[in-house]
C-alpha cells in the first residue's frame, strides 16, 4: 500500500512534544486566519465531556479553560481522558498510504473547521430545528445535540501532513435522565472530496487518564480491555492507586457499521512505542490484531479500528460510536448492552419536558422563587412526545426544586416537589413559588428547577427529568446597598489563617474558576454594607497603601478581597486600616481589621 509514495511523505516524522509546542504557538496567528475554533461541554446527564470542532475529545487547540475533559459523574472531579479522537486512513489512487488524525500523541492536529462565522458548534435540544448551512433544517435528536464539521485540508501548512481531502460532519448526543444519561452517542459522516479512496479504515484513539485530579496527576495505573461482542475498547482504573479509586471505567463502543466481513484491530502501546508516521498509523488501525487484555497497571494508549471500505468522491460513510461510562465495570457493560436497544429505536426514546424557566429574587438571608409559566412556547406542561409508546398526549407530571452549597453540578438536595393530581406520584397539586430562608448573606448558593414526565408503562421506560446542571443558577442572598457609608464592616474580623474557611457549608472561600482545590490566592475577606459606588483603600498600620478596590454594583452591597497587595503579594499578619469613600457624595468612613496567619 506504500508503493509509489513520495519521499517526503514516507518520512512523515513528527517533532517531540517540546518542539511540537513551539510549532503550535508560532503558527497560531497563521492558523487564526483560516479557522474558527470552538468548544462546548456536554453537561445534561451524568457525563461532562468537552467537544471541539476539531474532532478532539480533549481541548485540542481551543481555549477551553477547564481542568477536566471527561468527568463522570458530575462534581466527582474524576477525569477519564487525556486525549481522544478520530483517525481515518486510506490508500489513494497513486498508491500512497495516508492517515489523517484529529488527535494523536506525537503528531500535529490535522482537522480544522473553516473561518466562516457559522462554522462553530451548533446546539440543539430534541425537536429543535436549526438552519445549519451544511445541514438545512437539522432536527434535534437528544436532550443536548452538538453539531460541527471539520476537514483535513482547511489548514495546509501543517508539517509533514498530506491530506486525504476529507470532510467530516460530527454530531454528539446526550440525554438528561436514566437509563440514557451515562453515555454519549457520536455520529461521523465522512466524505472524500478530491479523489477516490481504497482500503479505508476508521480508528478511534484513546489516551485515558482515569482518576481524581485532587489525588494525583500520576494517572498510570489502568487496565486495558477489548470486548469483541460489543466492538468496544475499555480502560479501567486500578483501585487504591495514587490517583484514588475511580468510580467508572471509560469505553468506546462502535455501533455501526458493525456487519460481518469487517476486520477489527485493537492495540495498546508503551509511551515510547507510540506510532508517529502515516504508514505506522495505518498499520496499527488496519492490522487485524486483537491484543489480549492488559491486566498489569499501565497508562492506556489505545487505538482500535475497523474496515476496509471503498469510497468514491462524495460518497458518505456513516460511523456511530458511543462513549460509555457506568458505576463500575458491571454498570458500564449494562449500558453497553442497553445501547443496542437504543440503536434499534433509532436513538429515539421518551424525553424529559422542556427546561422550565424560573425567576429568582434575593433578600436579607432569603431567596424567593417563581416558576409560573409565562409563555406557551416554553411551558413544560404543554409538551408532547411522539417517541413514547403509550397514548398519553401530554406526559408532563411535575416540578422539582433543588439546592446545592457546593457548586452548579451539585450534589443536590431536593427542596420541593409538586406534581399534578392524576393518581401518579405524590399528587400534591402544582405550585409555582418557594421561599428559602435562614441563609447566610453574601454567600453563593446554587439552585435548579426541573420538570419531569410520567413513566411510559407500555415500553417500560422510566420518568424523564430535565437536566439539573443545565438549569442551575448561582444565587447570593443579601440586603440592598445602603444610601451611603456609615455601616461598612469587614468579615471575618479577625481573619484567621488557621481556619479552613473552604470547608464551611456553604464554603466561605472557594477555588476560583474550574480549579477544584484551594490555593493561597483564594483567601477572602469581605467589605459589607457598601453603597452602590465607592472606593475602598487598605493601609498598613504605618499608613502604607496596600491595595485599592473599586465597587460599582446597584444590587450587591459587598466586595471581596483576597488578602493580596496591588502587586499580587500575600499580606502578612497584622492590623490593617481601611477607608471607604462614597463616590456619589464624597462621604468617607474609616475602620480597621485584623489578619492572623
MIKOLSE-930795 format. One record per residue: residue in three letters; z, x negated, y negated of N, C-alpha, C, CB in turn. Coordinates in steps of 0.2 Angstrom, whole numbers, plus 5000, padded with zeros to 4 digits. Glycine has a CB too. Layout:
BEGIN
ALAZXYZXYZXYZXY ...
//
This chain:
BEGIN
UNK500049965006500050005000500049964994500650055000 UNK500249894994500249854989499649814988500849804989 UNK499149824992498549784992498149804985498049804998 UNK497849754982497449754976497849764970497049814977 UNK498549754970498949774964498849714959499649784966 UNK498849724953498849674948499449624948498749704941 UNK499349564947499849514947500449534943499649444946 UNK500349554937500949574933501349634936500749584926 UNK501049674939501449724942501749704949500949784944 UNK501549654952501849634958502449594956501349584962 UNK502549574950503149534948503549574943502949464945 UNK503649634946504049684941504849664942503849754943 UNK505049604940505749594940506049624933505849514941 UNK506649644934507049664928507549624926507349744930 UNK507749614920508249574917508949594920508249574910 UNK509349544920510049564922510349604917510449504924 UNK510949634918511249684914511349654906511949704916 UNK511549594905511649574899511049574895511949504899 UNK510449544898509849544894509549614893509349504899 UNK509649654898509449724898509749754891509649764904 UNK510449744890510749774884510449754878511449764884 UNK510249684878509949654872509249694871509849584873 UNK508949704876508249734876508349804873507849734882 UNK508849844876508949904873509049914866509449944877 UNK509549874864509749884857509149854852510349844855 UNK508849804854508249784849507749824849508049714852 UNK507649864855507049914855507149984852506749914862 UNK507849994851508050064849507650094843508750064848 UNK507550054838507150084832506450094834507150034826 UNK506150054838505450074840505450134845505150014844 UNK505950144849505950204853506050264849506550194859 UNK506450254844506650314840506050344837507150294835 UNK505550304836504950334833504550384838504450274831 UNK504650374844504250414849504650464853503950364854 UNK505250464853505650514857506150544853505950474863 UNK506350604856506950644853507450654859506750714850 UNK507950614859508450614864508950664863508750544865 UNK509150694869509650754868510050754875509350824867 UNK510650784874511150794880511450854879511650734881 UNK511650884885512050944885512550934891511651004886 UNK513150974891513650974896513651044899514350944893 UNK513551044906513651104910514451114910513351104917 UNK514651174908515451174907515651254909515651154901 UNK515251294911515451364913515851374919514851404913 UNK515751324924516051334930516551274931515551334936 UNK516651254937517151204939516851134938517451214946 UNK516151134937515851064937515751054929515251064941 UNK515950994927515750974920515250914921516350954915 UNK514550924920514050874921513650864915513650894927 UNK513550804913513150794907512450794910513350724904 UNK511950814906511250824907510850794901511050894908 UNK510350754902509950724897509250744898510050644896 UNK508850734892508150754893507750684894507850784886 UNK508150644897507850584901507850584908508150514898 UNK508150644911508250654918508850614921507550624921 UNK509250584917509850554920510450604921510050494915 UNK510850584925511550624926512050584923511650634933 UNK511950534919512350494915512150494908512450424917 UNK512450464903512250464896511550444895512750434892 UNK511250404899510550374898510650334891510050424897 UNK510150344887510150314880510350364875509450284879 UNK510650424877510850474872511450444868510850544875 UNK511750484864512350474860512950514863512250484853 UNK512850534869513450564872514050534871513250584880 UNK514550564868515150524867515750524872515450554860 UNK515650564877516250574882516350514886516050634886 UNK516850514890517050464895516950484902517850444894 UNK516750544903516650564910515950604910517250614912 UNK515550584915514950614916514950674921514450564918 UNK515350664926515350714931516050734933514950694937 UNK516350784930517050794931517150864936517450804925 UNK517550854941517750914945518450904947517250924951 UNK518850964946518751014942518951004935519251074944 UNK518751044930518851034923519551024921518651094919 UNK519650974917520350954915520650904920520751014914 UNK520350884925520650844930520650764928520350854937 UNK520150754924519950684922519750644928520650644919 UNK519450684933519150654939518450634938519350694945 UNK518250574938517550554937517150554944517450494933 UNK516550564945516150554951515550514951516050624953 UNK515250504945514650474944514650414939514050524943 UNK514350364941514250314936513550314933514450234938 UNK513050324938512350334937512050384942511950264937 UNK511550424940511250464944510550484941511650524946 UNK510050494945509350514943508850514948509150464937 UNK508250534946507650544950507250484950507250604947 UNK506950474956506450424957505850454960506650364962 UNK505250434958504550454960504150394962504250504955 UNK503950394968503550334970502850364973503850284975 UNK502350324972501650344975501150284975501350394971 UNK500650294979500050244979499550274975499850224986 UNK499250234970498650254966498050244970498650214960 UNK497450274967496850264970496550194971496350304966 UNK496850154966496650074967497150044972496650044960 UNK497550074975498050044980498650014977497649984983 UNK498850024970499450004968500050044970499350004960 UNK500550014971501150054973501650054967501550014979 UNK501750104964502150114958502750164959501650134952 UNK503250144956503850194956504050204949504350164960 UNK504150264947504450274940505150304941504050324936 UNK505650284937506350304939506650324932506750244941 UNK507050374933507450404927508050354926507650474928 UNK508350334932508950284932508950244938509550334931 UNK509050184937509250134942509850084939508650094945 UNK509950044943510549994941510349934937510949964947 UNK509749904939509549844935508849854931509449794940 UNK508649914931507949924928508049964921507549964933 UNK507549964917507550004911507450074912507049974906 UNK507650114907507450194908506750194907507850234903 UNK506350244911505650244911505450314909505350224917 UNK505850364909505650434907505950454901505850484913 UNK505550484896505750504890505450564888505650444884 UNK505750604883505350664880504950634875505950714877 UNK504550684871504150664866504650664859503550714865 UNK504350664854504650664847504650734844504350614842 UNK504350784848504250844845504950884844503850894850 UNK505050914839505750944837505950994842505650984830 UNK505551024846505751074851505851034858505251124852 UNK505650974858505750934865506450914866505250874865 UNK506950954865507650944866507850974873508050964860 UNK508450994874508651034879508851104877509351004882 UNK508451154880508451224879509051254883507851254880 UNK509351304880509951334884509851404884510651314880 UNK509951434890509851504891510451534896509251514894 UNK510651594895511051624900510651674904511651664896 UNK510951704909510551744913510251804909510951774919 UNK509551814910509151864907508951854900509651924906 UNK509151794897508851774891508151754891509251714888 UNK507751764886507051744886506951694880506551814885 UNK506651644882506651584877505851574876506951524880 UNK505751554869505051544868504851464868504851564860 UNK504951434874504851364875504151354875505151344882 UNK503851304871503151294870502851274877503051234866 UNK503151234881502851224888503051264893503051154890 UNK503451324892503651374897503751434893504251344900 UNK503251464890503251534887503651584890502551554884 UNK504051614887504451674890504851654896503951734892 UNK505151594895505651574901506251624901505951504899 UNK506451644907506951694908507551654911506751754912 UNK508151664908508751634911508951654918509351644907 UNK509151614922509251624929510051634931508951574934 UNK510451584928511151574929511551594923511251504932 UNK512151584924512651594918512451534912513351594920 UNK512251484914512051424910511451384912512651384909 UNK510851394909510251364911510151304906509651404912 UNK509951244908509751194903508951184905510151134904 UNK508551174901507851164902507651104898507451224901 UNK507251064901506951004897506350974900507550944896 UNK506050934897505450894901505450824898504750934899 UNK505150784902505150714901504550684905505750674902 UNK504250624902503650594906503850514906503050604902 UNK503450484911503550414911503050374907503450394919 UNK502650414903502150374898502250384891501450394900 UNK502750424889502950434882503050374878503450484881 UNK503450324882503550254879503250204883504350244878 UNK502750174880502350124884502450054883501650134883 UNK503050034879503149964878503749944882503249954871 UNK503849974888504449954892504249904897504650024897 UNK504649854897504549784900504349804908505149734900 UNK503749774910503549774917503549854920504049734921 UNK503349894916503349964918502549984918503750014913 UNK502350004924501650034924501750104926501249994930 UNK501650154922501750224923501350254928501650264917 UNK501550304932501150354936500850404932501650374942 UNK501050414926500750464921500950534924500050464920 UNK501650544924501950604927502350644921502450584932 UNK502250704922502650754918503150784922502150804914 UNK503750784920504250824924504650874920504750764927 UNK504650934922505050984919505650994923504551054918 UNK506150994920506851004924507251064921507250934923 UNK507451104926507951154924508651134928507651224926 UNK509151154926509851154929510151214928510251084927 UNK510551234933510851304933511651294935510451344937 UNK512051334931512751334933513051404932513151284928 UNK513451424937513751484937514551484935513651524943 UNK514851534933515551534930516051554935515551574924 UNK515951584940516451614945516251604952516451694944 UNK516851604956516751594963516251644966517351594967 UNK515851634971515851574975515351524973515751594982 UNK515051534967514451494965514651444959513951534963 UNK515251424958515451384952515651314954516051414949 UNK515551294960515751224962515151184964516151224968 UNK514551204961513951164962513451174956513551174969 UNK512951134955512451144950511751134954512451094944 UNK511251184952510651184955510151144950510351254957 UNK509751104953509251064949508551084952509350994949 UNK508051104947507351114949506951064945507151184948 UNK506551024949506050974946505351004947506150904948 UNK504951004942504251024943503850964941504051084938 UNK503550924945503250864944502450864945503450804950 UNK502150844939501450844939501150784937501250904933 UNK500650754941500250694939499750714934499950664945 UNK499650674928499250694923498550654922499550694916 UNK498550594925497950554924497550534930498250484921 UNK497850524936497450514942497850544948497350434943 UNK497450554954497750574960498250524963497250594965 UNK498750554966499250514969499350524977499950524966 UNK499350464981499350474988500050444990498850424991 UNK500250474996500950454999501550454994500850385002 UNK501550514990502050524985502750534989501950584981 UNK503250494987503950504989504450524983504150444993 UNK504850564984505350584979506050554982505450664979 UNK506450524977507050494979507550514974507050424979 UNK508250514976508750534971509250474972509150594973 UNK509450444966509850384966510550404964509550334960 UNK511050384967511750394965512150334966512050454970 UNK512450314960512950264960513650304958512750204954 UNK513950314963514550354962515150314959514850394969 UNK515650344956516250314954516750364954516150284946 UNK517050374960517550434961518250414960517450464968 UNK518550444955519250434954519550454947519450354955 UNK520150454946520450474940520350414935521150494941 UNK520050434929519950374924520650354921519550404919 UNK521150394922521850364919522150314924522250424918 UNK521950324930522250274935521950204935522150304942 UNK521250204935520950134936520250144934521150104942 UNK519950084932519150084932518950054938518950054926 UNK519350034943519150004949518850044954519649954951 UNK518350084953518050134957517650104963517650184954 UNK517950064968517550034973517750054980517649954972 UNK518150104980518450124987518150194989519250124987 UNK517550194991517250254993516850255000516650274988 UNK516850305004516550315010515850345008516850355015 UNK515350335012514650355011514350385017514150295009 UNK514150445016513950485022513250515021514450545023 UNK512850535027512250575026512350625031511650525028 UNK512150685029512250745033511450775034512650805030 UNK511150755040510450775041510350845041510150745047 UNK510750885044510650955044510650985037511150995048 UNK510950955032510950985025510450935021511650975022 UNK510150885023509750835019510250825013509050865017 UNK510850795014511250785009511650715010511850845009 UNK511650685004512050615004512650635000511650565000 UNK513250605003513850615000514250554999514250665005 UNK514650544994515150494993515850524992514950454986 UNK516350494996516950524996517450464994517150555003 UNK517950484990518450434988518950414994518850454982 UNK519150354995519650335000520350354996519550265002 UNK520750385000521350404997521850344995521750455002 UNK522250354990522850314989522550244986523250304995 UNK521950244983521750184980522050174973521050174980 UNK521850114970522050104963521750164958521750044960 UNK521250194960521050254956521250324958520250254956 UNK521750324962522050384964521750414970522050434958 UNK521950474972521650514977521250574974522150534982 UNK520550564975520150614972520150684975519350594972 UNK520050734971520050804973519450814977520150854968 UNK518850794975518250814978517750754979517850864973 UNK517450754985516850714985516250734981516550714993 UNK515750704981515150724977514550714982514950684971 UNK514150764982513550764987512950794983513650814993 UNK512350764985511650784983511250814989511250724979 UNK511150874989510850914994510150934992511250974997 UNK509550914996508950944995508851004998508350894997 UNK508651054994508551124996507851134998508751174991 UNK507351104994506651114995506251064992506351184994 UNK505751034994505451055001505851025006504651035001 UNK505951055012506351035017506051055024507051055017 UNK505351065024505051085030504951025035504351115028 UNK504751045041504550995046504050945044504451025053 UNK504050885047503450845045503650795040502850875043 UNK504150805036504350755031504750695034504750795025 UNK504650645031505050585033505650575028504650515033 UNK506250565030506850565026507150495027507350615028 UNK507350465021507750405021508350405018507250345017 UNK508850365020509550365017509750295018510050415020 UNK509850255012510150195012510650175007509550145011 UNK511050135008511550115003511550035003512250135005 UNK511850004998511749934996512449904994511249924991 UNK512449844995512949804991512649794984513149734994 UNK513149774979512949774972512349724971513549754968 UNK512449664974511949614973511349624977512249544975 UNK511249674981510649684985510249744982510849704992 UNK510449764976510049824974509349804972510449854967 UNK508849844974508149834973507949834965507749884977 UNK507449804963507349794956506549794955507649744953 UNK506149794960505449794959505149854962505149724962 UNK504549874960504249934962504149934970503549944959 UNK503849884973503749884980504349894984503449814982 UNK504949854981505549864984505849934984506049814981 UNK505749964978506050034977505650084981505950054969 UNK505050074982504550114986504750114993503850104985 UNK504850054995505050045002505750075004505049965004 UNK506150074999506850095001506850175001507350074996 UNK506450204997506450284997505950305002506250304990 UNK505550265005505050295010505050265017504350275007 UNK505550225018505650185025505750235031506150135024 UNK506050285030506250325036506850305039505650325041 UNK507150255036507850235039508350275037507950155036 UNK508750295042509450335040509950285043509450405044 UNK510350255038510850215039511450255042511050165033 UNK511850225046512450255049512950265043512750215054 UNK513350315044513950325039514350265038514350385041 UNK514450255031514850195030515550215029514550155023 UNK516050195033516750215033517150155031516950235040 UNK516950095029517350045026517250055018517049975028 UNK517850055015517850065007517350015004518550055005 UNK516950044999516450004995516150044990515849975000 UNK515950014985515550054980514950084982515350004974 UNK514850154981514250184984513650184980514450264985 UNK513150144981512550134979512050174984512350064977 UNK511750224982511450264987510750284985511850334989 UNK510250274989509550314987509350344994509050254986 UNK509250414993508950444998508250484996509450495002 UNK507750485000507150504998506750545004506650444995 UNK506150575002505850605007505050615004506150685008 UNK504650625009503950635008503550625015503650575003 UNK502950615015502450605009502150665007501950545010 UNK501850665001501450714998500850694995501850754993 UNK500350734995499750714991499650754985499050714996 UNK499550724979499450764973498850744969500050754969 UNK498450794968497850784963498150794956497250844965 UNK497650774951497850784944498050854943497250764940 UNK498550874940498850934938499150984943498250974934 UNK499150954949499550984955500250984953499350954961 UNK500651024956501351034954501751024961501551094950 UNK502250984961502650984967503351004964502750914971 UNK503651054967504251084965504851064970504251164965 UNK505351024967505951004971506551034968505950924970 UNK506951064973507551094972508151054975507551164974 UNK508651034971509150994973509851024970509050924971 UNK510351014974511051044972511450984972511251094977 UNK511850984966512450934966513050974968512550904958 UNK513350954973513850994977514550954976513651004984 UNK515051004975515750974975516151024979516050974968 UNK516851014980517251064983517951034984516951074990 UNK518451064986519051044987519151014994519651104987 UNK519050944994518950905000518350915003519550925005 UNK518250875008517550875012517450945015517550815017 UNK517950975017517851045020517651085015518551065023 UNK517851085009517651135004516951115002518051124998 UNK516751055001516051035000515551055005515950954999 UNK515751045011515251075017515251145017515551045023 UNK515751185015515751255015515251275009516451285013 UNK515251245003514751254998514051235000514951214992 UNK513951185004513351165006513051215010513351095010 UNK513451245015513151305019513051365014513751325024 UNK513451375010513351435005512651435001513951445001 UNK512451365000511851354996511251385000511751284994 UNK511251385006510651405010510651485009510751395017 UNK511151515009511151585007510951605000511851625008 UNK511151564995510951574988510251554987511351524984 UNK509951514991509251494990508851554993509051434994 UNK509151584999508751645002508751704997509051665008 UNK509251704992509251754987508851744981509951774986 UNK508451684981508151664975508651644970507651714973 UNK509251624971509751604967509951654962509551544963 UNK509751714964509951774960510551814964509351824959 UNK511151814961511651844963512051884958512151794967 UNK512451924959512851964954513151914949513352004957 UNK513151934943513351884937513951914933512751864933 UNK514251874930514851904925514551934919515251844923 UNK514951974916514652014910514551954905515252064907 UNK514251974899514151934894514851914891513751964888 UNK514851854888515451824885515651864879515251754882 UNK516251894880516551934874516651894868517151974877 UNK516551934862516751904856517451924854516151924850 UNK517851874852518451894849518651854843519051874854 UNK519051884839519251864832519951844832519051914827 UNK520151794828520751764828521051764821520751694831 UNK521651784820522051774813522651744814522151844810 UNK522851694810523451654811523951674806523351574811 UNK524551664808525151674803525751634804525351754804 UNK526251644802526851604802527151614810527451624797 UNK527051554814527251554820526951604825527951554821 UNK526351634823526051684827525251684827526251754825 UNK524951714832524251714832524051784834523851664836 UNK523551814831523351884832522651884834523451934826 UNK522451924839521851934842521552004842521851904849 UNK520852004841520552074841519852054844520452104834 UNK519752094850519052084853518652154854519152054860 UNK518852204849518452264849517752254848518752314844 UNK517252274853516552264852516352294846516152284858 UNK515952254842515652274836514952284836515852224830 UNK514552264841513852264842513652284849513552194839 UNK513252334850513052344857512652294860512652414857 UNK512352254856511952194860512452144863511552164854 UNK513052134860513452084863514052124867513752044858 UNK514052184868514552224871514552214878514552294869 UNK515052174881515052164889515152224893515652114890 UNK515452284889515552344893514952374895516052384889 UNK514352354891513752394892513252354897513452404886 UNK513452294899512952254903512752284909513152184904 UNK512152274911511852294918511652234922511252344917 UNK511652244928511552184933511052204938512152154935 UNK510452184938509952204943510052164950509252204941 UNK510452114950510552074956511052104960510652004954 UNK511352154958511952174963511652214969512352224959 UNK511952224974511752254980511952334980512052224986 UNK512452344976512752414975512352454970513452414974 UNK512552514969512152554964512552564958512052624967 UNK513052524956513452534950513052504945514152484951 UNK512852554940512452534935512752484929512152594931 UNK513352504927513652464923514352434926513852504916 UNK514352374928514852344933515452314929514652304938 UNK515452324922516052294918516652324921515952304911 UNK517252284922517852304924518452294919518052274930 UNK518452234915519052224911518952164907519652224915 UNK519552144903519552084899520252044901519652104892 UNK520151984901520751934902520851894896520751904909 UNK521451884893521551834888522051784891521951874882 UNK521851714890522151664892522351614887521751624897 UNK522851574888523151524883523251454887523851544880 UNK523151404883523251334886523651294880522651294888 UNK524051254882524351204877524051134878525151204878 UNK523651124883523351054884522651044881523351054892 UNK522251094882521551074879521051134881521251014882 UNK520451134878519951184879519751194886519351174875 UNK519951144891519751154898520351174902519451094900 UNK520851194899521451214902521951164904521251254909 UNK522451174909522551234913522651294909523051214918 UNK522551354911522551414908523151454911521951454908 UNK523451494906524051544908523751614906524651524905 UNK523751654910523551724908524051764904523451764915 UNK523851784898524251814893524251894894524151804886 UNK523651914895523551994895522852004899523452024888 UNK522952064903522352084907522352164906522452074914 UNK521752184904521652264903520952284906521652274895 UNK521052334910520452354914520352424913520452334921 UNK519752454915519552524914519952564920518752534915 UNK520052624919520452664924519852694928520852724920 UNK519852664934519252684939519452674946518652654938 UNK520152664948520352654955520252584957520052704959 UNK520052544953519952474954520352434950519152454954 UNK520652384953521152334949521752374947520752314942 UNK522052354941522652374939522652444935523052324934 UNK522052464933521952524929522452534923522152584934 UNK522452484919522952484913522652524908523052414911 UNK521952534908521652554902521452504897522052614898 UNK520852504894520652454890521052454883519852464888 UNK521252394881521552374875521152314872522252364875 UNK521252314865520752264861521152214857520252294858 UNK521852214857522252174852522852144856522552224847 UNK523052084854523552054856523852004851523352004863 UNK524552004851524951954846525351914850525352004842 UNK525251844849525651794852526151764847525151734855 UNK526751764848527251754844527751694846527751814842 UNK528151664842528651614844528251544845528951634850 UNK527751534841527351474842527651424837526651484841 UNK527451364837527551304833527051304827527651244836 UNK527151304821526651304816526351234816527051314809 UNK525751234814525351164813525251124819525751124807 UNK525251164825525151134831524551164834525751134836 UNK524151134838523551164841523751194848523051104843 UNK523451254848523451294854522751314856523951364854 UNK522651334862521951354864521951414868521651294869 UNK521451464866521451524869520751544871521651584864 UNK520651584876519951604878520051674881519751554884 UNK519551714880519451784882518851784887519351834876 UNK518951824892518451834897518351904898518551794904 UNK517751924901517651984904517451974911517052024900 UNK517652024915517452024922517252084925518152004926 UNK516852074931516552134934516852164940515852114936 UNK516652224942516852244948516552204954516652324949 UNK516952204959516652164965516052214968517152154971 UNK515552174971515052204975515152214982514352164973 UNK515352274984515552284991514952284996515952354992 UNK514352304993513852304998513652235001513252334994 UNK513652184996513452114999514052074999512952084994 UNK514652104999515252074999515352014994515352045006 UNK515152024988515151974983515751984978514551974979 UNK516151934977516751954973516651964965517251894973 UNK517151994962517152004955516951934951517752024952 UNK516451944946516251884942516551884935515451884942 UNK516851824933517151824927516751774922517851804928 UNK516751784916516451744911516851674911516351774904 UNK516451624909516751554909517351554904516251504907 UNK517851524906518451514902518351464897519051494906 UNK518151404899518051344894517451364889517851284897 UNK516951394891516451404886516551454880515751434889 UNK517151494881517351544876517951514873517451614879 UNK518251454874518851434871518851424864519051374875 UNK519351434860519451424853520151384852519451484849 UNK520051334848520651304845520951334840520551224843 UNK521651354840521951394835522651354833522151464838 UNK522751354826523351324823523651374819523151254819 UNK524251394822524651444818524951404812525151474822 UNK525151444807525451414801525451464795525151354799 UNK525851444790525851484784525251454779526551474780 UNK525051504774524551484770524851434765524351544766 UNK524351394762524651344757524951374751524051304754 UNK525551344749525851364743525451354737526551334742 UNK525751384731525351384725525351314722525651434720 UNK525951274723525951214720526451174724526151214713 UNK526551104722527051064726527751094724526950994724 UNK528251064728528951084727529351084733529051144723 UNK528951104739529251104745528951064751529251184748 UNK528551014748528250964753528750934757527850914749 UNK528650924764529150884768528750854773529650934772 UNK529050804776528750764782529150784788528850684780 UNK528750794794528950804800528550764805528950874802 UNK528950734810529650724811529950674806529850714818 UNK530550684804530850634800531650634802530850664792 UNK531750574805531450514806530850524811531850454807 UNK530350484811529850474816530150414821529150454814 UNK530250434827530550384832530050364837531150414836 UNK529950294837529450264841529650264849529250194839 UNK530250284850530450284857530350354860531150264858 UNK530150394857530050464859529250474861530250524854 UNK529150504867528450514869528250584867528450514877 UNK528050584861527850644857527250674861527650634850 UNK526850634864526250654868526450694874525750604870 UNK527050694876527250734882527550804881527750694886 UNK527550814874527850884872527350934875527950884865 UNK527650994875527251054877527251114872527351084884 UNK526851114867526151084867526351014864525651114862 UNK525850964865525950894863525950894855525350854866 UNK526450854853526350834845525850784844527050814843 UNK525750734848525250684847524750694853525550614847 UNK524150694851523550704856523150644856523250774855 UNK522850624861522250574861521750604857522050554868 UNK521350554853520850584849520150584853520750534843 UNK519750624851519050634854519150654861518750564854 UNK518750624866518750634873519150594877518050634876 UNK519550544874519950494877520550534880520150434872 UNK520750524886521250564889521950534888521150584896 UNK521950464887522650434886522850414879522550364890 UNK523450414878523750404872523750324870524550424871 UNK523550314863523550244861523950244854522850224860 UNK524050184852524450174846524150214840524450104844 UNK523550214839523250254833523350324834522550234833 UNK523650354839523750424840524450444837523650444847 UNK524750404835525450414831525350464826525850354829 UNK525850514825525650564820526350584816525350624824 UNK526350584810526750624806526350674802527250584801 UNK526750724799526350774796526750794789526350844800 UNK526350794784526550824777526350894777526150784771 UNK526950934776526851004777526951044770527351034782 UNK526851104769526951144763526551114757527651144761 UNK525851094759525451064754525051114750524951014757 UNK524951114744524451154740523751144742524551144733 UNK523351184740522651184743522251114741522251234739 UNK522351084735522051024733522550974731521451034728 UNK522650924734523250874732523050804735523950894734 UNK523450754732523350684734524050664736523050644728 UNK524050634742524650604744524650524744524850634752 UNK525150494741525150424741525850404745525150394734 UNK525750354749526350324753526450254751526150334761 UNK527150244750527350174747527850144752527550184740 UNK527950084752528550054755529050054750528349974756 UNK529650044752530250044748530250004742530950034752 UNK529849944743529749904737529249924732529549834740 UNK528849974734528350004729527649984730528549984722 UNK527549954736526849934738526449994741526849874743 UNK525850014738525450064741525250054748524850084736 UNK525450094753525250084760524550124761525750114764 UNK524550184759523950224760523850284756523950254768 UNK523250314755523150374751522850424755522750354744 UNK523050484755522750544759522550594754523250574764 UNK521950624755521750674751521650744755521050654747 UNK521950794752521950854756521650904752522750884757 UNK521150944755520750994752520651044757520150964749 UNK521051094758520951154763521251214760521251124770 UNK520951264760521151334757521551364762520651374754 UNK521551344769521851384774522451354777521351404779 UNK522451284777522951244781523351204776522651204786 UNK524051214776524451184771524751124774524951224768 UNK524451084778524751024780524150964781525051034787 UNK524450904782523950844783524250794787523750814776 UNK523950774792524150724797524050654795523850734804 UNK524550614797524450534795524650504802524850514789 UNK524250454804524350414810524750344809523650394813 UNK525050344804525550284803525150214802526050284808 UNK524550224799524250154798524050154791523550154802 UNK524050094788523850074781523150094780524050004780 UNK522950084774522250094771521750044775522250094764 UNK522049994777521549944781521649944788521749874778 UNK521949994791522050014798522549974802521349994801 UNK523049944798523549914801524149964803523849854797 UNK524449954809525049994810525649974806525249994818 UNK526050024803526550014799527149994803526750074794 UNK527649954800528249934803528849994802528449864800 UNK529349984805529950024804530150014797530550004809 UNK530450064795530750064788530750134784530350014784 UNK531050124778531050184774530450184770531650184770 UNK530050244769529450244765529550304760528850264770 UNK529250294754529150344749528550374749529350314742 UNK528450444746527850474746527850514739527650514752 UNK527250524736527150564731526550614732527050524724 UNK526650674730526050724731525950754724526350774736 UNK525350744722525050774716524650834717524750714712 UNK524750884714524350944714523750934710524751014712 UNK523150934712522550914708522350974704522050894713 UNK522651024705522451084701522851084694522551154704 UNK523451064694523951074688524251014687524351124689 UNK524250954691524550894689525250894691524450884682 UNK525550944694526250934696526350884702526451004699 UNK526850854702527050794706527750804710526950724703 UNK527750794716528350794720528450734723528450854725 UNK529050704724529150634727529650654733529350584722 UNK529650604738530150614743530150544747529950674748 UNK530450544753530550494757530550514764531150444755 UNK530350464769530450474776530550414779529850514779 UNK530750414786531050354789530550344796531750364791 UNK530350284797530050274803530450224807529350244802 UNK530550234814530950194818530550184824531650224820 UNK530350114825529850104831530250064836529250064828 
//
